[in-house]
Amino acid sequence: MKKDIHPDYRPVVFRDPGAGFAFLTRSTVTSGKTVVWEDGNTYPVVDVDVSSASHPFYTGRNRVMDTAGRVERFNQRYGRS
């Protein structure tokens, strides 16, 4: 690999403020904000809109689309009679 062309790969905290969920991982993303983590060290923090704690697929709150009912309604309205 060439030297001095790759971004720094360092610990970063990703935080979902809506769900009150945060996790520490490694990333190349940059941020101007910092947070003191549970281990007492200060890390850059990135606020995300959706995480596994708030996404409907992972929380079980997702809606199931009734595609069969939609097709039947469409055929009743616009289908051949």
N, C-alpha and C positions, 0 to 999 in steps of 0.2 A: 504494500500500500504506500501511496505517496504521503509524505509528512506534511503537516500543517494545512491540509485541505478539508479535513473532516471536522464536523462540529463536535464539541465536547459532549461526552456521554456520561451523565452524572445523575445522582438521585434527585427525584422531583416528586412532589406531592400533588396528586390530582384530587380535587375536592368538588363534590356535588352539594352546593349549599342548600338546595331545595330538599334534599333527603337527609342532610346532616351526615353524609358519608364521605370518607376520604381514605386514600390508600397511597402508600409510598412505593414507588417503582423507579426504574432508571429510564431516562429519555434524553433526547437532544433538544427538546423544546425549551425556549427561553421565557422568562417571566420577570417582571419587575417587583412582584410581590413576594414576600417570604412568610413562612410560618414556623413556629417552634413545634417540632414533632414530639411524640411520646418519649423518644429516647433522649430528649434534651437538646438535640442538634437543630440548627436552623436550615431549612430547605426552601427552594423556590416553590411556589404554589401556583397551580393552574386551575381556575374554576371552569367546570364543564356544565353544560345544560342537562345532559342525560348520562346516567351511569347505570350499572347493573342494579343499583338500589332503587332507582326511580323509573326504569324503563318498563312499560307494561308487559312486555314479553317475559322478562325475568321475574317480575313480581306476581304474575298470574292474573293481572287485571286487564288483560287484552280482550278485545271484543272479537267474537267470531262472526264473520260476515255470512249472512244467509243468502248465498248465491242462488240456490235453487228457487227460493221464494222470489228473488228479484227477476229471474228469467221468466217465471210464470206470470208475474205481474206485467212484464214487458210484453209477453205474448198476448195477454188479455187486452192490453191497451192497443198495441200496434200490430199484433199478429193477424194472420188471416182467419176469418171467422166462417 
